[in-house]
Amino acid sequence: MYAVNSDQHQLLSSLTHLIHNSIAPHADETDSRGTFPSASMKALADAGYFGLTLPKDMGGMAQPLRMFVAVVEEIAQACASTAMIYVMHVTATQGILNSVTLGEREPLLREIAAGKHLTTLAFSERGSRSQFWAPVSQLTPCGDSFTTDAFKSWVTSASYASSYVSSVQKPGAESPMDVTLYIARPDAPGVEIGSRFDGLGLRGNNSLPVTFNAMAVSEQDLLTKQGEGAAMMLEILLPWFSIGTAAMANGLCRAALKATTGHLCSAGFENTNSQLRDLPNLRSRLAEMSVRTEQSRALLAHTIGEMENPTPMTPLYVLQSRLAAIEAAVDVTDLAMKACGGAAFSKHLNIERLFRDARAGWVMAPTTDHLREFTGRALTGLPLFG
Ligand SMILES: Cc1cc2nc3c(=O)[nH]c(=O)nc-3n(C[C@H](O)[C@H](O)[C@H](O)COP(=O)(O)OP(=O)(O)OC[C@H]3O[C@@H](n4cnc5c(N)ncnc54)[C@H](O)[C@@H]3O)c2cc1C
């Protein structure tokens, strides 16, 4: 589907083994206990996947965007929590890779490629909620450097990441969109990480509130020049996050389709000597699930091509891909619940986990509401932010 070459196919088949042996076995416990999938992330780190998209001379695998998508889709079929943590990591890594201001950029990228450094995004704030593009926290000059107070409301991998790619208003900002991005470290003085994450889905994410109390930020920690954070957010981080989460949603759709097909073909009625697949309404639901899944994957494949050879339409495809995929995941997993009845409602088919995990994409920013609004604005020639 994502037009990978034969070497990349080989890499994906070794990933399938890794997922089968080292990620899938932990998925149930990750969900039921709401624990961070440390063993799954270690397996990815040890096999080099932390540096999937980093250049070879930094120790990375130098794989393109389409492999990021293919890898995330594979992982999400087994454990969406692991896939989401990984999407956050690769997206934040792209910010570090594209930084022209960060001191220690290269050693940090080498640590990432060596699987020794997990990173993530800390954008959402209590004061601007899902409107991540407009932080309310401010950077206050203090001698040669700065301090900041911030209430970051959701940080995936909060207790496990080695760094957070964070946003703040630049000193003297005239608007909340005068943003600077910087690296925060969870072990820095003034950082307080919240308590246990107990969400409906993606329960292994460790997505906790984190408070920065008069935390020091040095010039060396800046990921962008002052006031140039919005450009990095919108031109680099948003596209990587959008296609990564679209791939995760597509993985959930594929897992739901597989589980539903398996159940319809294996469960039946002794009283009529027939199987569930003999019921036309269930076959119809399955067909709809398949169409929605493949539509979403095809749009994502097209979007990857757009991103590799950008046109003025590329940002629109990026937004639409995320929107289509997260809506498909919610609808497809809902259809799976309906097609499989009580067997899905109980936990033994794993479908209810997929159903709960799919709901997270809907509320993660940019939410479906934001995506619809941005897409409508772009189509009618209005600026993205009114
Ligand atoms: C599992 C999970 C992991 C997360 N991980 C991270 C992370 O690692 N880093 C991070 O920065 N954030 C993260 N988030 C936060 C996420 O991106 C959102 O910021 C958060 O879910 C918003 O919740 P809220 O209650 O503040 O939403 P609100 O902003 O209160 O939204 C409530 C409703 O209003 C709608 N709405 C809001 N603004 C508009 C608008 N302008 N136009 C139309 N409708 C609007 C929304 O779509 C939503 O339906 C995570 C969230 C989840 C669920």
The ligand as a Gaussian input file, in Angstrom:
#p B3LYP/6-31G(d) Opt

LIG

0 1
 C       -4.191000       9.845000      25.039000
 C       -3.798000      11.277000      24.888000
 C       -2.462000      11.617000      24.788000
 C       -2.079000      12.953000      24.670000
 N       -0.755000      13.251000      24.587000
 C       -0.350000      14.547000      24.447000
 C        1.040000      14.882000      24.358000
 O        1.909000      14.022000      24.424000
 N        1.381000      16.177000      24.233000
 C        0.463000      17.171000      24.156000
 O        0.844000      18.335000      23.998000
 N       -0.871000      16.883000      24.251000
 C       -1.296000      15.604000      24.387000
 N       -2.633000      15.298000      24.494000
 C       -3.605000      16.404000      24.602000
 C       -4.429000      16.619000      23.360000
 O       -3.628000      16.964000      22.256000
 C       -5.462000      17.733000      23.615000
 O       -4.828000      18.919000      23.970000
 C       -6.425000      17.363000      24.715000
 O       -6.962000      16.079000      24.481000
 C       -7.527000      18.398000      24.740000
 O       -8.459000      18.087000      25.764000
 P       -9.314000      19.278000      26.388000
 O      -10.262000      18.679000      27.358000
 O       -8.415000      20.333000      26.883000
 O      -10.097000      19.758000      25.088000
 P      -10.805000      21.151000      24.829000
 O       -9.860000      22.087000      24.177000
 O      -11.484000      21.603000      26.070000
 O      -11.884000      20.738000      23.735000
 C      -13.246000      20.367000      24.045000
 C      -13.986000      20.282000      22.730000
 O      -13.979000      21.575000      22.105000
 C      -13.547000      21.452000      20.757000
 N      -12.788000      22.660000      20.366000
 C      -11.719000      23.203000      21.000000
 N      -11.257000      24.272000      20.296000
 C      -12.052000      24.399000      19.210000
 C      -12.078000      25.278000      18.106000
 N      -11.190000      26.293000      17.978000
 N      -13.037000      25.098000      17.167000
 C      -13.939000      24.093000      17.281000
 N      -13.960000      23.212000      18.304000
 C      -13.027000      23.360000      19.251000
 C      -12.644000      20.229000      20.742000
 O      -12.601000      19.642000      19.444000
 C      -13.353000      19.308000      21.751000
 O      -14.347000      18.554000      21.113000
 C       -3.050000      13.966000      24.622000
 C       -4.410000      13.626000      24.695000
 C       -4.774000      12.306000      24.828000
 C       -6.234000      11.958000      24.910000

